[in-house]
Amino acid sequence: MAVSNTIVRQHVRAIKDNVIIQDMNFKERKTKSGIILQTDDGADHGIRPRWGKVYAIGPQQELVKIGDWILVDHGRWTRGVDIITQDGFQATIRRVDNKDILGIHEGEAAPDDDGLGHLS
């Protein structure tokens, strides 16, 4: 029997100082010069940090705020859980530890996905 990893909730809250993120990019990337870099998810040659948008923070979290983009050390996030809220919002969320946050980008748009070049 297959187990679904989709939950339907009004809102998902983080506890303590945890950070929950959404919108991590695991797709192929394209450099500014037009070179296509194929997806490297699960490959040892593609080890790199990834950006994720902060979906929720715990009440003791002082480092980031909801809506920030954070750069997370490679592989330092949990498996994704698909959520659907009562109002129809859908996302895949993951938990991240504070010690694995490498940088913060405060802005609506996602930062360029080229690693450490655009940290605040």
C-alpha positions as CSV (number, residue, x, y, z in Angstrom):
1,M,0.0,0.0,0.0
2,A,1.4,3.4,-1.0
3,V,1.7,6.1,1.6
4,S,0.8,9.6,0.6
5,N,3.0,12.5,1.8
6,T,0.4,15.1,1.2
7,I,-1.4,16.8,4.1
8,V,-4.3,19.2,4.0
9,R,-4.1,21.9,6.7
10,Q,-5.3,25.4,7.5
11,H,-1.7,26.4,8.2
12,V,1.5,24.6,9.1
13,R,3.4,26.1,12.1
14,A,7.1,25.6,13.0
15,I,8.1,25.0,16.6
16,K,11.0,26.3,18.7
17,D,13.5,28.0,16.4
18,N,12.9,25.8,13.4
19,V,12.5,27.1,9.8
20,I,10.2,25.6,7.3
21,I,10.9,26.5,3.6
22,Q,9.3,26.1,0.2
23,D,10.2,26.6,-3.4
24,M,13.6,24.8,-3.5
25,N,14.8,24.4,-7.0
26,F,15.9,20.9,-8.1
27,K,15.4,21.5,-11.8
28,E,18.0,22.1,-14.5
29,R,19.7,25.5,-14.5
30,K,20.8,27.8,-17.2
31,T,23.8,30.1,-16.9
32,K,23.8,33.7,-18.1
33,S,25.8,32.6,-21.1
34,G,23.1,30.1,-22.0
35,I,24.8,26.9,-20.9
36,I,22.2,24.4,-19.6
37,L,23.3,22.6,-16.4
38,Q,21.3,19.4,-16.0
39,T,19.6,18.5,-12.7
40,D,22.1,17.2,-10.2
41,D,19.7,16.0,-7.5
42,G,21.1,12.8,-6.0
43,A,24.4,13.0,-7.8
44,D,27.7,13.4,-5.9
45,H,29.2,15.7,-8.6
46,G,26.4,18.3,-8.2
47,I,26.9,19.1,-4.5
48,R,25.9,22.7,-4.0
49,P,23.8,24.8,-1.6
50,R,20.2,25.7,-2.6
51,W,17.9,28.6,-2.0
52,G,14.5,28.2,-0.4
53,K,11.8,30.6,0.6
54,V,10.9,30.8,4.3
55,Y,7.3,29.5,4.7
56,A,7.0,29.5,8.5
57,I,9.3,30.1,11.5
58,G,9.1,29.0,15.1
59,P,8.4,31.5,17.9
60,Q,12.1,31.4,19.1
61,Q,13.5,32.1,15.6
62,E,15.3,35.4,15.4
63,L,17.5,34.9,12.3
64,V,15.1,35.0,9.5
65,K,11.5,36.1,8.8
66,I,8.7,34.7,6.6
67,G,9.2,35.6,3.0
68,D,13.0,35.7,3.2
69,W,15.1,33.5,0.8
70,I,17.7,31.5,2.6
71,L,20.7,29.6,1.2
72,V,20.9,26.1,2.7
73,D,24.0,24.0,2.9
74,H,23.8,21.0,0.5
75,G,21.6,18.2,1.7
76,R,20.8,19.9,5.0
77,W,17.0,19.9,4.5
78,T,14.4,17.2,5.2
79,R,12.4,15.3,2.6
80,G,9.6,17.3,1.2
81,V,6.0,17.1,2.3
82,D,3.3,18.3,-0.1
83,I,0.7,20.5,1.6
84,I,-2.6,21.8,0.4
85,T,-4.2,24.5,2.5
86,Q,-8.0,25.0,2.9
87,D,-7.8,28.0,0.4
88,G,-6.1,25.8,-2.3
89,F,-2.5,26.9,-1.8
90,Q,-0.1,24.0,-2.7
91,A,3.6,23.7,-1.8
92,T,6.3,21.3,-0.9
93,I,7.8,22.2,2.4
94,R,11.0,21.1,4.2
95,R,12.6,21.8,7.6
96,V,16.0,23.4,7.9
97,D,18.2,23.8,11.0
98,N,19.6,27.3,11.8
99,K,23.2,26.0,11.7
100,D,22.7,25.0,8.0
101,I,21.7,28.5,6.8
102,L,24.5,30.0,4.8
103,G,23.0,33.3,3.8
104,I,19.8,35.3,3.6
105,H,18.3,37.3,0.7
106,E,15.5,39.7,1.7
107,G,13.4,40.1,-1.3
108,E,10.2,38.9,-3.1
109,A,12.0,37.4,-6.1
110,A,14.1,34.3,-5.9
111,P,17.9,35.1,-5.9
112,D,20.0,33.9,-8.8
113,D,20.6,30.2,-8.3
114,D,24.4,30.4,-8.7
115,G,25.6,29.7,-5.1
116,L,27.2,32.3,-2.9
117,G,27.3,35.3,-5.3
118,H,24.2,37.1,-4.0
119,L,24.2,36.9,-0.3
120,S,23.0,39.8,1.9
